[in-house]
Amino acid sequence: MPGRVGVVINAFTAAEAVDRIAQAEAAGVPHAWMTTGGVGPDALTIFAAAAMRTERITLGTCIIPTWPRHPIAIAQQIVALESFAPGRIRLGIGPSHEPSMTSMFGVQWRKPLTQLREYLQVLRALLHEGAVDFVGEHVVARAQLAQPPRTPLLASALRPAAFEACGELADGAISWQCPAAYLVEQALPALARGAARAGRAVPPLMAHVPVAITTDRAAVREAAGRQVAGYSSIPFYRAMYEQAGVPQQPGAVGDELIDALVVWGDEQQVVERLAELLRAGMGELLVMPLVTNRERDASIERVFRAAAAAARATA
């Protein structure tokens, strides 16, 4: 797979998202990622359109929430996407966050890690082996595929137990808003423990990295405050930040957390820092543009350019 750096696509509309994916491919970015969240446009639907506009860029979800969709329904969408863009799809799933899942969908939030493990087992059996016959606490699934696409199956992880589950069952673990030191000291060893328990190779850690191409610290603080602050109000994230040594008050983003989360500086400084993260053990980087000084298009273009440069350097 060319390069180890991709970009997270954020857009106001589905049409803009498709344009951004095409823009990323034209800039030389090898991987595009999207999250399905809230009532925003659905990532897999957007990828179907983007597959018709692009030729090389891989398309990955980071993530699709598990609670609103049955795993067989997800598999049906992946089979369709693989026919449009063979070998270019990566499926990332995860339980998302309790407040949004319970308030929006009315789910009974119980044993989210058990639910994630069941989804991984069902999707791996169906997408990789072609058949599933599974009865679990959360999922009942019986289905067959004539031609399983063997789509890489990834999952979100925040705390060590989830990283262990990814090491055991997934083709990669996707972090989100995790400081780099936490990933090195907590996540990577947990991935290795899970893989060892299953007797398999350690899958890669796909590290989410907010990036701003600017030397203006005030602009970085302002952008990070808009895009990161909400996570410090979620109990699971606050617990992770505390374990990472950067405890936060709800709704706050301190300078120490910004320094731990955000890669920023001029383009060369950012490229070098991304390379350092890969050398530290990250399998791949999911670069999320931080929009600074209300220069949305220019901010995204600069980050795409830096991500492409970092991808070329790590190919």
Phi, psi and omega in degrees: 000127188288121176074162183233027180226127175232179181236148174270128182266120173242133183207156180281332182225164177297319180297319178295322179299317178298318177298319180294321178296316177297322177297318179297317178298317180297330179282349180098011177284128185276341187223135174241140182232147175219148175254137169263117182208155180058221176248026177287172181302144183285129185296317183293325176294317177298320181296326178299317178290319181295327179299331179281344183257349187233168183234330190236323190298136176279154186235117184230145177264137183217054027214178161261124177296139184281323189301319184283347186230139174287145182298330177293323177296320176297316180299322178300317179295320180294320178300317178296315180297320180296334177286334177277322186223071185302129177075005182250006185253138171230130185256114174249128181236164176184162183285350182065214188241142183304314183302315182287322183291322181282321183284321183280316189250352179068025182288155172269101185286100179215138178045059183298328179290322175298318179297317178298316179300320180294319178298318179297318180296316181293312183293322178295316180299316185284312185282335183254326183253342175093359180204148177217140173218095193224134173229115181234191178290326184251333192229137165240126184214126175222115183195165177223150174235132180293322182227085180298133186280348180057041177295132176305134186244116184242165178214152177285152178211142179234310181255165186306323181298323179289322176296323176297318179298321177295320178299328182277323195236343189250169175267005178172156177246134181254118176271165177209120178061033179257130175301147183301319181298323177296320179296319180290315188274332184246311188288311183299315176298323179294318175304315182295322178297316180296318179295319180297321179297326181268356181066040182228166178293151180288122179285163183285154172263119179265101191268124176283129184226110172292134185227137174228129176267087179195152174256009181268101184298324179297322178294321177296315180299318181294316180293317179295323179299323179288319191261346185244333190303323183301332183290333180287353175268354180266123186306318182298321180289320178299320178296321178295316179298322178295316178296329179280355178087015178229066182299145183231151171277150180306130178079002184252153173226102180281162180300325180296320178292319177303315180296327181282333186260317195263133169263122182213163183141193175286174188300317181294319178299319179294315179301317180295319180293321177297320177297323178298319179297321177294319178295333180285351175125357177292137180282325180201156180244134174256098185277120178254115180297130169266122183277121185245148172053031178061015177264071190297305183298316181293321179298314181295317180299318179296318180292319176302317181296317179293320178297319178297318179297318179294324178295317178297322182290339183249008181292000000 
